[in-house]
Amino acid sequence: MPYIQGADKTDIYVKDWGEGRPVILIHGWPLNADSWEYQAVKLAEAGYRVISYDRRGFGRSEQPWSGYDYDTMSDDLAAIVKELGLKDATLAGFSMAGGEVCRYMSRHEGKGIKQAALISSIAPFMLQTDDNPDGAPADVFEGIKSELRKDRQQFLAGFFKDFYGNGTEAGGVSDEVLHWSWQMAMLASPKATLDCVDAFGKTDLRPDFDAMNVPLLVVHGTGDQTVPIDATGRQAAKLAKNSELKEYEGAPHGLTATHADQLADDLLAFLKS
């Protein structure tokens, strides 16, 4: 520790705080585990064991050339659950990490998981298709990749302003949080950053919801311009067998920072339910 070998022996950086029933927090794109800091501290102080980790290719984890698909990334999660001996855990995924949550439940039969939460999640399907008309056109994701290839640093600096809803009534963070987020993004492998756009943008997770057999909390902002709620949060709540949907009125994508206390309180209430 703090490294655990995931799939294909990739070293995954893991933080393990506190004692009690485990809560696994998985970060969004293009951040790392530090982005959960507000909730991680509050949950650990409330008597939970909080495990958060840097996805392969991001933060302090190893940066292999490949493996940025949800099968492999859920295998990384399975290795962490096994190595730490986690049982009766709550699994929470923010943004693209909704993919790991759903794929873990189907591919690994939800081993060790008692509850799940999707926060501003991309699940069940972001791509616009004939049977998913509320999704985003494919050229949106190709445009993101084109901008990343041209000037990753500048693109992501602008990206975080919309991510946190700066300039909106219900959103906005300090310049320091914007810079902190940009610094996290700059630690990531450029290859991982590119490949994960395809993972979160084009993976159809709808079939995975058949395996979502634990209570599910869905939290999403109605003002989310990064991952709009109609194709994601609202659909996820409909697909799950036992779900609770909490809509934050006007809130942007980056709820872990813009609605830090509200999100922590809602997670604590869910954990106690």
C-alpha positions as CSV (number, residue, x, y, z in Angstrom):
1,M,0.0,0.0,0.0
2,P,-0.7,2.6,-1.2
3,Y,-0.4,0.6,-4.5
4,I,-2.5,-2.4,-5.5
5,Q,-1.9,-4.3,-8.7
6,G,-4.9,-4.2,-10.9
7,A,-5.6,-5.9,-14.2
8,D,-2.5,-6.8,-16.3
9,K,-0.4,-6.0,-13.1
10,T,-1.0,-2.2,-13.5
11,D,-0.2,-0.4,-10.2
12,I,-3.2,1.5,-8.9
13,Y,-2.8,4.2,-6.3
14,V,-5.2,3.7,-3.4
15,K,-6.1,5.8,-0.4
16,D,-7.7,4.0,2.6
17,W,-9.0,6.3,5.3
18,G,-10.9,5.6,8.5
19,E,-12.6,2.5,9.9
20,G,-16.1,1.1,9.6
21,R,-18.3,-0.1,6.8
22,P,-16.4,0.6,3.5
23,V,-17.3,3.2,0.9
24,I,-15.5,3.2,-2.4
25,L,-15.3,6.5,-4.2
26,I,-14.3,6.5,-7.9
27,H,-13.4,9.8,-9.6
28,G,-14.4,11.3,-12.9
29,W,-12.6,12.3,-16.0
30,P,-10.0,13.8,-16.2
31,L,-9.4,14.0,-12.4
32,N,-8.1,11.7,-9.7
33,A,-9.1,10.5,-6.2
34,D,-8.2,13.9,-4.6
35,S,-11.4,15.3,-6.3
36,W,-13.4,13.5,-3.7
37,E,-11.6,15.2,-0.8
38,Y,-14.7,17.0,0.7
39,Q,-16.8,13.9,0.8
40,A,-14.0,11.5,1.8
41,V,-13.1,13.5,4.9
42,K,-16.7,13.9,6.0
43,L,-17.5,10.2,5.5
44,A,-14.4,9.1,7.3
45,E,-15.2,11.4,10.2
46,A,-18.7,9.9,10.3
47,G,-17.3,6.5,11.0
48,Y,-16.9,4.9,7.5
49,R,-13.8,3.4,5.9
50,V,-13.3,5.4,2.8
51,I,-11.4,4.0,-0.2
52,S,-10.6,6.1,-3.2
53,Y,-8.2,5.4,-5.9
54,D,-6.7,6.9,-9.1
55,R,-8.0,5.2,-12.2
56,R,-5.3,3.7,-14.3
57,G,-3.6,6.3,-16.4
58,F,-4.6,9.1,-14.0
59,G,-3.1,10.8,-10.9
60,R,-0.4,8.6,-9.3
61,S,-1.4,5.3,-10.8
62,E,0.7,3.6,-13.5
63,Q,0.2,4.8,-17.1
64,P,0.0,1.8,-19.4
65,W,-0.6,2.3,-23.1
66,S,-3.9,0.4,-23.1
67,G,-6.7,-0.8,-20.9
68,Y,-8.9,2.2,-20.9
69,D,-12.1,0.3,-21.4
70,Y,-14.8,-0.5,-18.8
71,D,-14.0,-4.2,-18.7
72,T,-10.4,-3.6,-17.7
73,M,-11.2,-0.7,-15.4
74,S,-13.8,-2.8,-13.6
75,D,-11.2,-5.5,-13.2
76,D,-9.0,-3.0,-11.5
77,L,-11.8,-2.3,-9.1
78,A,-12.3,-6.0,-8.5
79,A,-8.6,-6.3,-7.6
80,I,-8.9,-3.5,-5.0
81,V,-12.1,-5.1,-3.5
82,K,-10.4,-8.5,-3.3
83,E,-7.0,-7.2,-1.9
84,L,-8.7,-5.1,0.8
85,G,-11.2,-7.8,1.6
86,L,-14.1,-5.4,1.3
87,K,-17.6,-6.6,2.2
88,D,-21.0,-4.8,2.5
89,A,-19.5,-1.8,0.7
90,T,-21.1,1.2,-0.9
91,L,-19.8,1.9,-4.4
92,A,-20.0,5.5,-5.6
93,G,-19.0,6.7,-9.1
94,F,-18.8,10.3,-10.2
95,S,-19.2,11.2,-13.9
96,M,-17.3,8.6,-16.1
97,A,-16.9,6.3,-13.0
98,G,-20.6,5.4,-13.4
99,G,-19.2,3.1,-16.0
100,E,-17.1,1.2,-13.5
101,V,-20.0,1.0,-11.1
102,C,-22.3,-0.5,-13.7
103,R,-19.7,-2.8,-15.3
104,Y,-18.5,-4.1,-11.9
105,M,-22.1,-5.0,-11.0
106,S,-22.5,-7.0,-14.2
107,R,-19.0,-8.4,-14.9
108,H,-18.1,-9.1,-11.2
109,E,-21.7,-9.8,-10.0
110,G,-21.4,-6.9,-7.5
111,K,-19.2,-8.9,-5.2
112,G,-18.8,-7.2,-1.8
113,I,-21.3,-4.4,-2.7
114,K,-24.3,-3.6,-0.6
115,Q,-25.3,-0.2,-2.2
116,A,-24.4,1.8,-5.2
117,A,-24.5,5.5,-6.1
118,L,-24.2,7.3,-9.4
119,I,-23.2,11.0,-9.1
120,S,-23.4,13.2,-12.2
121,S,-22.9,9.9,-14.0
122,I,-22.5,9.1,-17.7
123,A,-24.6,5.9,-17.3
124,P,-26.5,4.4,-18.9
125,F,-25.5,5.8,-22.4
126,M,-24.1,9.1,-23.6
127,L,-24.0,8.5,-27.4
128,Q,-26.9,9.6,-29.6
129,T,-28.4,6.6,-31.5
130,D,-31.8,5.8,-33.0
131,D,-32.9,4.2,-29.6
132,N,-31.1,6.9,-27.5
133,P,-32.2,10.2,-29.1
134,D,-31.3,12.3,-26.0
135,G,-27.6,11.3,-26.2
136,A,-24.8,13.4,-27.7
137,P,-23.8,13.1,-31.4
138,A,-20.6,11.2,-32.1
139,D,-18.9,14.3,-33.5
140,V,-19.1,15.9,-30.0
141,F,-16.7,13.2,-28.7
142,E,-14.5,13.4,-31.7
143,G,-14.3,17.1,-31.3
144,I,-13.2,16.7,-27.7
145,K,-10.4,14.4,-28.8
146,S,-9.4,16.7,-31.5
147,E,-9.1,19.6,-29.0
148,L,-7.1,17.4,-26.6
149,R,-4.7,16.5,-29.4
150,K,-4.2,20.1,-30.4
151,D,-3.8,21.7,-27.0
152,R,-4.8,19.5,-24.1
153,Q,-3.7,22.1,-21.5
154,Q,-5.8,25.0,-22.9
155,F,-8.8,22.8,-23.7
156,L,-9.1,21.5,-20.2
157,A,-8.6,24.9,-18.6
158,G,-11.7,26.0,-20.4
159,F,-13.5,22.7,-19.9
160,F,-13.5,23.1,-16.1
161,K,-15.4,26.4,-16.2
162,D,-18.4,24.6,-17.7
163,F,-17.8,21.5,-15.6
164,Y,-18.3,23.6,-12.4
165,G,-20.9,25.9,-13.9
166,N,-18.9,29.1,-13.4
167,G,-21.1,32.1,-14.2
168,T,-24.4,30.2,-13.4
169,E,-26.6,30.9,-10.5
170,A,-26.4,27.4,-8.9
171,G,-22.8,26.7,-9.8
172,G,-19.3,28.2,-9.7
173,V,-16.1,27.6,-7.8
174,S,-13.0,29.7,-7.0
175,D,-10.1,30.2,-9.3
176,E,-8.1,28.0,-7.0
177,V,-10.5,25.1,-7.4
178,L,-10.3,25.5,-11.2
179,H,-6.5,25.5,-11.0
180,W,-6.5,22.5,-8.6
181,S,-8.7,20.6,-11.0
182,W,-6.4,21.5,-14.0
183,Q,-3.4,20.3,-12.0
184,M,-5.1,16.9,-11.4
185,A,-5.9,16.7,-15.1
186,M,-2.3,17.4,-16.1
187,L,-1.1,14.4,-14.1
188,A,-3.0,12.1,-16.4
189,S,-1.5,10.3,-19.3
190,P,-2.6,12.0,-22.6
191,K,-3.3,8.5,-24.0
192,A,-5.6,7.7,-21.1
193,T,-7.3,11.1,-21.4
194,L,-8.0,10.4,-25.1
195,D,-9.1,6.8,-24.8
196,C,-11.4,7.5,-21.9
197,V,-13.4,9.8,-24.1
198,D,-14.4,6.8,-26.1
199,A,-15.1,4.8,-23.0
200,F,-17.5,7.2,-21.4
201,G,-18.9,8.6,-24.6
202,K,-19.6,5.4,-26.5
203,T,-20.1,2.6,-24.1
204,D,-23.7,1.3,-23.9
205,L,-24.2,0.5,-20.2
206,R,-27.9,-0.2,-20.5
207,P,-27.6,-4.0,-20.4
208,D,-25.4,-3.7,-17.2
209,F,-28.4,-2.4,-15.3
210,D,-29.9,-5.9,-15.3
211,A,-27.3,-6.7,-12.7
212,M,-28.0,-3.6,-10.6
213,N,-29.6,-5.6,-7.8
214,V,-28.7,-3.4,-4.8
215,P,-30.3,-0.1,-3.7
216,L,-29.1,2.7,-6.0
217,L,-28.8,6.4,-5.3
218,V,-28.7,8.7,-8.4
219,V,-27.7,12.3,-7.9
220,H,-27.6,14.7,-10.8
221,G,-27.8,18.5,-11.5
222,T,-30.6,19.7,-13.7
223,G,-28.2,22.3,-15.1
224,D,-25.4,19.8,-16.0
225,Q,-24.1,20.9,-19.4
226,T,-21.3,18.3,-19.4
227,V,-23.4,15.2,-18.9
228,P,-27.1,16.3,-19.4
229,I,-29.5,14.7,-17.0
230,D,-32.2,13.5,-19.5
231,A,-30.0,10.8,-21.2
232,T,-28.2,9.8,-18.0
233,G,-29.4,10.4,-14.5
234,R,-33.1,10.2,-15.2
235,Q,-32.7,7.1,-17.5
236,A,-30.5,5.4,-14.9
237,A,-33.1,5.8,-12.2
238,K,-35.7,4.3,-14.5
239,L,-33.6,1.3,-15.5
240,A,-32.6,0.4,-11.9
241,K,-34.8,-2.0,-9.9
242,N,-34.5,-0.1,-6.7
243,S,-33.4,3.5,-7.2
244,E,-33.8,6.9,-5.6
245,L,-33.2,10.0,-7.8
246,K,-32.1,13.3,-6.3
247,E,-32.1,16.2,-8.7
248,Y,-30.2,19.3,-7.7
249,E,-32.0,22.2,-9.2
250,G,-29.8,24.2,-11.7
251,A,-26.7,22.5,-10.5
252,P,-23.7,21.9,-12.8
253,H,-21.7,18.7,-13.4
254,G,-19.0,19.1,-10.7
255,L,-21.2,18.5,-7.6
256,T,-18.3,17.2,-5.5
257,A,-17.1,20.8,-5.3
258,T,-20.1,23.0,-6.0
259,H,-22.5,21.1,-3.7
260,A,-19.9,19.5,-1.5
261,D,-21.8,19.5,1.8
262,Q,-25.2,18.7,0.2
263,L,-23.7,15.7,-1.6
264,A,-21.8,14.5,1.5
265,D,-25.0,14.7,3.5
266,D,-27.0,12.9,0.9
267,L,-24.4,10.1,0.8
268,L,-24.4,9.8,4.6
269,A,-28.2,9.6,4.6
270,F,-28.1,6.9,1.9
271,L,-25.4,5.0,3.8
272,K,-27.6,4.9,6.9
273,S,-30.8,4.0,5.0
